[in-house]
Each structure stands twice: as structure tokens, then as C-alpha cells.
Amino acid sequence: MTIDINDMYWLNAPPVWEMNQGRLLVRSGDKTDFWQGTYYGFHRDNGHFLGQPRQGDFTAETTFIGHYQELYDQAGLMLRYDATHWMKCGIEYTDGAKHFSVVVTNGNSDWSAFPLDHEFDALSVRVTRNGDALFIQYRTDKMAEWRMARLAWFDPTLEEVSVGPTFCSPRREGFEAEFLDFSVSDPVSRDIH
């Protein structure tokens, strides 16, 4: 699989990006992030996001590699309605290790993260929207099966959203990542297990 960016748009385009044999190579701008209020008290909406509009229920997937070095370097998948209604999930570098991270923002942001227990190069994330729920899954290039990370509420009245790759570097500039593929389809399933 590859990435077709013809029907996608940048929110906060990064200073460096290119398509190379169907892969998206990116480098972040300085102190970029998505966050709304909770705990830290700041509001940031300057992270990088390559979105594709989508209505109704769907499943989106992306696979990516990041060169994580500094606290909060992050890459993954975002589903977004506006600055205060969105979800991002993927890898976030914290406590000196790669963590699977999910932030859901419905006015204010929340954050859940857990360390991944094995070494890997590429991570795949899958988000399925079904009505009022986002079902978030992940697997590494060393795993065969998808694992559940979170089931989150997301306002079902926000019918048209955008979905696609996202990345940020809240403490620096120059975080590099490579998105190997991206796809959106009808929901793969409503099954949790």
C-alpha cells in the first residue's frame, strides 16, 4: 500500500515534506503540538496534519516509522472536526521510551499512554468510527494481531471529519517520520473481541 495525497490537505504544513515512491517523508516545525487545556493550561493547535474528509462511519489505518529522540516526539493518526474536537493516536516518546498514546479532545484534552513491551520499527494504527465511538487499535511490525488500545466517545453529531497522518514535536524542531501507507474504508467490524 501507499499514500495517495490527491484528495488530502495540510493543516499546518511542515517545513519539509515529500512523497517518495508512495511514502510520505516529513520533518516537523519548531514546538508543534495539538492540546487543549487540561492539566497544562495551554492551548496548541499547530501540529502537522494531512487530512482527508470523511462522513459517517469508517475505518482508517496508517503505518509509520519515527525517529524519536526528544520528549513528546510523536507520530500517528488523527481524526479531526475542529480545534476542540479531535483524536490523535500513535507513538509518543516519553520517559525515554516509545509509548502508545491516545489523546481525545471534546472541548478539553485527555491523555492515555502505555509503554510497548518489545522493540519494533514500524507501527500500524487503526481507528474505526461507529456512531458515537472510536475504536482504536495498534500492532507493530513484530505482531500479527491487532490489539485494542481504547474505546472512546466522540460526538456523533459531528458527521464530517477529516482523518489522516499527524506528527508533532512539542519540545524541538526537526522530528522526522515516514508514513508508509494510509487508507480509509467502510468500517471493518463492530466487534471488540
Buried (B, 14 or more C-beta within 10 A) or exposed (E): EBBEBEEBEEBBEBEEBEEEEBBBBBBBBEBBBBBBBBEEEEBBBBBBBBBBEBEEBBBBBBBBBBEBEEBBBBBBBBBBBEEBBBBBBBBBBBEEEBBBBBBBBBEEBEBBBEEBEEEBEBBBBBBBBBEEBBBBBBBBEEBEEBEEBBEBEBEEEBEEBBBBBBBBBBBBBBBBBBBBBBBBEEBBEEEEE
